[in-house]
């Protein structure tokens, strides 16, 4: 078992206190948005035992490239309205931007790699998000409740997808008479006319332990809260609104699914007295283990990551992670909530 030190991302939307408190360290005034446990070059995890050496080792040096990233995420402000490509779309976009000579770290770069980015987000505390589009009937009801009759009529005449496209293209609509709760959660963006797109979307509030699964094309915006996120090892993001980062609506519309979808909540299955599995179409397996005593695990897959989100067990404390290879056996003692991710 390799204990890991995650890579911290200080994005502007991050919470200045949530992750430092979670890790029981002193806040430094910067926004702590994410901690990455993976091998992606934009946030490679280090092997904890090597940190005292002159040249610390990275997880990628030991195990190669992982097909997933596990993150701790703390949002004090909404993230952009965004979506992610399929693997085929990512490969095409990556090749196109390379051919165009767009530097890997250029602000306008949308495709940093050739991989898809399916995501599962699991609430650790309260977590709120916009995720996918509701059907016409619900969209009309949400528009009428917010006092947006012209948007409701556009939905009635043209459908949800065409209305979402119109709002994001900044076509003129009257401002809703009363901002919905979801619009209010967009904070400083709720006066942006494009915030009305929230009237067409699922507004999801997750309790701790509940999860969403977002496949390629799913339009979403995380609004606030602390969560564990598991995703494909990719940083490909197509943004449409609510950000100072690069927005390319044409590319966003080429990838995004604007049609109504069902609830993206993930179902769970109890496997034992301590283990719950999250069931989704994700290319990775996620389980939660409520440990009180001894936790034994023998891995049967190529890659397994453990993340401790409460208490302590063995050498793992809250916010710490570890990597296990195939056929590795560990026996840990303590009281903790552990998440295991494997492929």
Secondary structure as UniProt FT lines:
FT   STRAND          2..5
FT   STRAND          7..9
FT   TURN            12..13
FT   STRAND          14..15
FT   HELIX           18..23
FT   STRAND          34..37
FT   TURN            41..42
FT   STRAND          46..47
FT   HELIX           48..50
FT   TURN            51..52
FT   HELIX           59..63
FT   STRAND          68..75
FT   STRAND          81..83
FT   HELIX           87..99
FT   TURN            100..101
FT   TURN            104..105
FT   TURN            107..108
FT   STRAND          119..133
FT   HELIX           136..145
FT   TURN            146..147
FT   HELIX           149..158
FT   HELIX           160..168
FT   TURN            169..170
FT   HELIX           181..184
FT   TURN            185..186
FT   HELIX           187..189
FT   TURN            190..191
FT   HELIX           193..200
FT   STRAND          201..206
FT   TURN            208..209
FT   STRAND          211..214
FT   TURN            216..217
FT   STRAND          220..232
FT   STRAND          238..241
FT   HELIX           249..255
FT   STRAND          267..270
FT   STRAND          275..279
FT   STRAND          285..298
FT   STRAND          303..313
FT   TURN            314..315
FT   STRAND          316..317
FT   TURN            318..319
FT   STRAND          321..325
FT   TURN            326..327
FT   STRAND          329..342
//
